[in-house]
Amino acid sequence: MTTVGFLGLGRMGAGMAARLIGHADSLLVHDIAPDAVAALVAKGAEAAGSAKALGAQCDIVFTSLPTPAIVRDAVAEIASGGSPAILCDLSTSGPQLAAELDALLAPRGVASFDAPVSGGIAKAHDGTLSLMVGGPAQLYPELEPLLERLGKPTFMGETPGAGQTMKLVNNLLGAVAIGVTAEGMAFGIKAGLDPAKMIDVLNQSTGINSATRDKWPKSVLPRTFDFGFAAALSLKDTRLLLDEAEAAEVPLPLGHIIADYLERTLAREGGEADFTAIAKVVEEAAGLDPERAA
């Protein structure tokens, strides 16, 4: 009998947790938002009542939380409740924290995995996320079937934080794609080109990237700027990357440019801004009207 716990039922966590219902003997969930817990209970999960209760009652516990500090505190609370066999952090919380969690959990006999995800809210709900996994290879087969309910996991290695490092690399490339696409599009629009036709050309040419393929057609061209990933979270991830890169003595000038774009986006659009709103910052700097650039 395997009891699985899930802590963190936000926009990503709720979709992932729902994918696990019926694929463990029981699924216990917890979140600081009662409505989020009630929604999962209505689908067949059980309310744990606290993070500590997850540690006391579950064999495997997943966490999906917004910041490294929140992950750190939550894992300490889970560990204070008992000793699950496996704790797997699905958050983007950085390799340094992954190493800290491993050091905290190993003496308790808890195997620590980091498995950050990529793909957004829609893929969380339909189970097509990309998962980058680090942790003990010997125990990975126990975790893999559950991760496969969430998407496609790739085991990156046993070093604590291997998955987190891969996620930060992925996020850098994804954010840079938004920034460089915004710059190219602003230049073309100011020169009089049709933005929709530009995207069509880019998507059949060497300029194609994740921003031209998905973000511009879905969120920037229609001017909804609602792709589903907060600029604040993107900035958090970028700062994590820059801190890790500085410690490793790897210069990342493009990472600093993206951090600046994200900071300016939040200043212009507010704390709830989607990261695709970077386009507005670039358009404004180019002398375009961000409200009519498309």
Salt bridges, closest charged atoms under 4 A:
GLU100 OE1 - ARG72 NE 3.04
ASP214 OD2 - ARG213 NE 3.56
ASP237 OD1 - LYS236 NZ 2.81
ASP260 OD2 - ARG264 NH1 3.04
GLU263 OE2 - ARG239 NH2 3.16
GLU269 OE2 - ARG268 NH1 2.17
GLU269 OE1 - LYS280 NZ 3.25
GLU283 OE1 - ARG223 NH2 2.74
GLU284 OE1 - ARG268 NE 3.23
ASP289 OD2 - ARG292 NH1 3.26
GLU291 OE2 - ARG268 NH2 3.89
